[in-house]
Amino acid sequence: MTNFSLLEANPAILGGKPCIKGTRISVEFILELVASGSSVDDIVSAYPHLGKEAVQQAILYAAQLNKNEILLQIKAVA
C-alpha cells in the first residue's frame, strides 16, 4: 500500500478535494498540468514549494484511484 503522506483531503480546503498538504493545489490541477504537456520538473519549476515527491504522489494517487475502474456501456431501451 502506498503512503500518500504529502497529500490531504480537508473539507475546509477546496471542498475536500485531494490536495498537496499545506497548499490549495489539487491533484486535479496537477493532472491538468500533466495533460497539457508539463513534466514533473516543469511543475516543480513553476511551483517550487511543492517539491518533486509531492507532485509524483499526486500523479500516483490519481493513477491508483482509477486502477480498478470499469467502464460500462449501457444501451438505451427504446
N, C-alpha and C positions, 0 to 999 in steps of 0.2 A: 504494500500500500504506500502510495506517495504522500509525503508530508508537504502540505501547502502552507508552510509557516509564514510566508511573506504575503499571503492573501487573507482577506477578511470579507465577510458579508454582514454589514451592520445596518439594521433598518433605518438608522438615523443618517446614513450616508448613501446618497443616490438611490433611496428607496430599497436598500438591501441588496443591490446588485453586487456581485463579487468584484472587489477592487484590490489594488495593491495597498497593503497596510500603510496607514498614515497619509494616504493620498485620496484624491477623488478621481483617480484614473482607473477606469473599469477594465475588466477582462475583455468586455465587448469592444472598447476603444482600442485596446492593443490588437485585437483581431482585425479590426477595420484598418489599422495601420499596416499590418502584415498583408492583408488582402489588397491594399493599394500599392504594394511593392516595397514597403520598408523592411529592412532586415532588423534583426535584434540589435545589431550595432548602431544602425540608423536611429532606432527608437531611443537607445541609451544616450546617443549623442544629443538628441533633441530634448530628452528628459533625464539628465544625468543623475538626478536624485533617486531615480528608480533602481538603477543597478541591473546588470545583465541577468543575474539569477532570478530577480523578481519578474522580469519580462518573460524569461523562459518558463517560470512556474505558471504564469498566466496562460501561456500558449498550451502547456501540458494539461492544465486544468480543463481548458476548453476541449482539448482532444479527448481526454478521458470521459468528459461529460457525454460526448457523442459516440463513444466507443461501441456501445451495445444498442444504439438507437436503430429502430427498424422502421422503414417507410412502408406504409400500406397503401395500396391502390384501392380506392372504393369506387365502384361503378354505380352511377345513379340509376335507380329503377324508374322507368317511365310509366 
